[in-house]
């Protein structure tokens, strides 16, 4: 990070009266701590700023809807086991909220938050998936997405010093905490209909900054230890995929999804706990342009030549959080190598493949958030 970089808070300056019907908020400001403020490197870079402008234009025109974000530019089979096409994910909603918060688009933040509450909120958690065609709300959540949305609302409370935003944060934080955390254990999901809880936790779900804010030091320490103990003892300085509470062991160590491990590294960096070996490995892959999507967990060899903008975007976020502006800038340019620059097509500005028209919200939104963190408002 260059000299003169600032620490900026993000949020909104609007009230939530329209979002608050049907529940009573706590009046205690000490009940749940607010999250830490978000870092902004406030770098000046005309080429990156221009790329962000193109990316935002594509997203607003093609993917972002008033009540959610399409998972993919192309519409696909909505009966598939995983979300695709013109379905909404809580993941995408949270990332778009973070963008609106970083760029301080307060009215847009309020409107979008109110709409996703209508489509995704299930009383104690956010549905991870929603089909706008038939208004189908899937019963399970994804706790990492709940925490991401909560982080955005918490930043709104910090920025605005508004009782309405503060109460909203407190209310949602308690619901999410009571639903997804038990005995200092966060689980992957809970079924809102049956109450069935997952027996696992995916390590990249452990958003340490937000967990410490809503659960206190005991929860934070236990989940930090869960990640640190899951670091691979091999040539690959990344992390196991998940931990099985019932079997008391880590799983998903033979093949490693680099995007998941990079998100884990970002969470560690947010509390100044990322291992130096991990940072050095990421810097090496970014410099060489060899950040593959999957690796052998033992040998460290890449299992595919496929890469993603989302992976490089997370590497950029890691660079920003550890104050390494060179890593951040280089990783951003790697991510933007996927940007389509064809003004005569609807995919102009998107990060994806023009020939197949496969454009995923995750890659585009993670890159946008990384650009916001690097450039500031």
HELIX and SHEET records of a PDB file:
HELIX    1   1 UNK A   17  UNK A   19  5                                   3    
HELIX    2   2 UNK A   46  UNK A   58  1                                  13    
HELIX    3   3 UNK A   59  UNK A   63  3                                   5    
HELIX    4   4 UNK A   90  UNK A  102  1                                  13    
HELIX    5   5 UNK A  106  UNK A  120  1                                  15    
HELIX    6   6 UNK A  143  UNK A  160  1                                  18    
HELIX    7   7 UNK A  163  UNK A  180  1                                  18    
HELIX    8   8 UNK A  203  UNK A  205  5                                   3    
HELIX    9   9 UNK A  208  UNK A  228  1                                  21    
HELIX   10  10 UNK A  258  UNK A  269  1                                  12    
HELIX   11  11 UNK A  276  UNK A  288  1                                  13    
HELIX   12  12 UNK A  309  UNK A  321  1                                  13    
HELIX   13  13 UNK A  325  UNK A  336  1                                  12    
HELIX   14  14 UNK A  361  UNK A  375  1                                  15    
SHEET    1   A 2 UNK A   6  UNK A   8  0                                        
SHEET    2   A 2 UNK A  38  UNK A  40 -1                                        
SHEET    1   B 2 UNK A  64  UNK A  65  0                                        
SHEET    2   B 2 UNK A  68  UNK A  69 -1                                        
SHEET    1   C 3 UNK A  88  UNK A  89  0                                        
SHEET    2   C 3 UNK A 129  UNK A 131 -1                                        
SHEET    3   C 3 UNK A 136  UNK A 137 -1                                        
SHEET    1   D 2 UNK A 181  UNK A 182  0                                        
SHEET    2   D 2 UNK A 185  UNK A 186 -1                                        
SHEET    1   E 3 UNK A 200  UNK A 202  0                                        
SHEET    2   E 3 UNK A 242  UNK A 244 -1                                        
SHEET    3   E 3 UNK A 249  UNK A 251 -1                                        
SHEET    1   F 2 UNK A 255  UNK A 257  0                                        
SHEET    2   F 2 UNK A 294  UNK A 296 -1                                        
END                                                                             
